[in-house]
Amino acid sequence: MDDEPAIVARNLRKSYGGVAAVDGVDLTVRRGEVFALLGPNGAGKTTTVEILEGYRRRDAGEVSVLGTDPARADAAWRARIGIVLQSTGEFEDLTVREVVHHFAGFYPAPYPPDDVIAQVGLAGKANARTHGLSGGQRRRLDVALGIIGRPELLFLDEPTTGFDPEARVEFWDLIRGLIALGTTIVLTTHYLDEAEALADRIAVIAGGRVAAVASPADLGGRRNAPATVAWRSPEGEPRSEQTATPTALVAELSARLGGEIPGLTVTRPTLEDVYLTMIGSGGRA
Ligand code: ATP
């Protein structure tokens, strides 16, 4: 049973006013993996994810999420899913603790609310009213509400937008804790470092279709891409060469230059390099 994928989508389609937003998406998300969706604005990520969450009707295609068609899902299915949307509603005069306790009441087996408040780094704000939270603190509350129900499958839509760098790294640790508990995670993000840090596999979505699915290390043939070896000549001139065998080149240079190679660097294409090539952008993500 647990070998069954968490999500299977086949030939998913959705148009708005005759324009295809999702144009034949195929996806399989395995249980326990972090699956990231990357793609430019308007690529169809949110539409795809909302169909998987049961919040949007598809025009065509087949979908199974935790063994159920989300278009026909019930409350019991919904309780197994956690969702962190790009923004959530207002909670008027309630405090952080009150809101998290209130949401815990919707689920059959929630995590202890005060533990979740601490996990998302809001322990010091537990008694603060939510309307006084900063943008990043507000986002942490959104995450707390997404995970309070002990979800088997968690959808995170741009979860760290507005986080400072320290908060982002803390958030990644929180996600790693959920991964260790076996949670399956679908992560939509525009941050390539976030996808690289967290994802087992990345799907690049462009123009309503899946352009590629691979691990961060393999995406776009990155692992086998030529390396660039750069160094300085004895006269101090910058030199560089692309090669499939950088170790051999470094050994040869070391022999030629008599030991240490001045200014030596060996680099391979970054995730950003292959991503931008894949979506056909000249430097815009
Ligand atoms: P972003 O990174 O900006 O969040 P996205 O990849 O999530 O983008 P979608 O929100 O799925 O993209 O949008 C895909 C396309 O569908 C866009 O062209 C968008 O304008 C269009 N679209 C989305 N929702 C609607 C709607 N309710 N009515 C009409 N068009 C829509």
Residues whose N, C-alpha, C, O or C-beta is under 5 A from the ligand:
A	BS01	ATP	Y16 A21 G39 P40 N41 G42 A43 G44 K45 T46 T47 T48
